[in-house]
Amino acid sequence: MNPPDLRALQQGDEAAWDAAFGWLWPTVFAVAQLKLHPFLPDEVEDVAIEALEEMVDKVRSVKSLDELKPLAASIAHHRAVSRLRNRFAQKRGSGKTESLDAPTDEDRNHSEPVSEESLLAKLDQAELACLLRDLQRNLKPEWRAVVGDYFMSAMSQREIASQRGLPIGTVGVYLRRAQEAIRKAVERQPKLLKELEAFLR
Amino acid sequence: MNSMNVNDERFFDLAMKVIARQASDAEHAELDALLAREPELRAEFARLQADVRVAKDALPLVNAMETTGGEFPAYARERLQTKVRQTLGRPAAKKEPDRSFAWGLRWWLGLAVATAVVMLVVLPMFRPPTSPTIQLAMLESGGTRGSATDEVALLKQTWQTTVVHSFSDAEALRAWETNPADERRQPTVKIIYDATAGEVRVLGRWKEKPLDKTFLVERDLATTLKLVKDYVAEQTKR
């Protein structure tokens, strides 16, 4: 699907927005699903639609087309986290004892449960969008894939090399390159850097 | 990467394995020994933990941005398009003013203004005056200057005017009395106080009727002027 025309979006063009909704939908839905699927799977679509609604509010602050998806992802992330927090607060308030921190192992592989330690939730929408755009630009897809395999899917370097058809030394190099790019991206986000320093103490 | 020495590479490899919970006991022990030997690496180890933390939080979102699957639900379209209209409300294309109408309006306004000017300025010229113009003059006698001044003031006061033509020469006064230019412009009644003769003359024309009467100053000028004023009012009433 082709990206929409940003200027037409900012002018409220109906056809441009139809295109934008289709183009942004996979992003907002995937982000909402990452956060909500283990706990509130029925609300994924609702949050994704709300994120698109908020995009309408924010579109005039967008300066270039490549800011759209990071902003949409950022909005969807924050809305999902907010939805989880509200639901947790309600459940605690009503005295229910159901554990909301017990997603399945499979769920854990796909999402991070919301917690007070969520670093990204401490960034505002624009900061998170900026970080995501930075990471998307500077982390090659193959580096990201290796990082995901290693840290989130708990695959060994040997397993990754085998599965992706890479020399095992290349897996190590990809990990190193990814880590360096992430550190640079974090260093460009003063608030995140501050949070990390607090996290490390 | 190229600047990393073998120890750095080993430290990074061990740190990654420990952070990913994939290190063996032996590798754990090796990292601990390395950190004990080089305490400055502890800070770097902590930073690597933080980097991984960010990666685990953020990379799924980055990957989500590149997802292409999934179809936008049709039922949400109207709700979102309504939001677009309410928020961005494509401003109604600015309606081009109808130039012919605008010019027509201007033309009619101009005509109205011109007509008003004509009504105010030109028409009164053709409207019959409701009263004649009163012109005052005085032929001074050879008496005291202060007396003449009082008489001029009395004339002005009686007809509420500021102009009294003063003559010391009878011929000049006569020329003024008979000047036809005044009469051509509009009906005029001339009132002349001849101090030497002790009389007030009324000359002029009103609605084709001539006015020509002389009032003698018998008691005092004020009384005579009142009689003159009454006469003129009577002769020029509508």
Interface residues (C-beta under 8 A of the other chain):
Chain A: M1 Q10 Q11 G12 D13 E14 W17 D18 F21 G22 W25 P26 T27 F29 A30 V31 L34 E45 I49 L52 E53 V56 D57 V59 R60 K69 P70 A72 A73 S74 H77 H110 S111 E112 S118 L119 L120 L131 L132 L135 Q136 L139 P141 R144 V147 G148 Y150 F151 M152 A154 S156 G172 V173 L175 R176 R177 A178 Q179 I182 R183 A185 V186 L192 L196 F199 L200
Chain B: M1 F12 D13 M16 I19 A20 R21 Q22 A46 R47 L48 Q49 A50 D51 V52 R53 V54 A55 K56 D57 A58 L59 P60 L61 V62 N63 A64 M65 E66 T67 T68 G69 G70 E71 F72 P73 A76 R77 R79 L80 Q81 K83 V84 R85 T87 L88 G89 R90
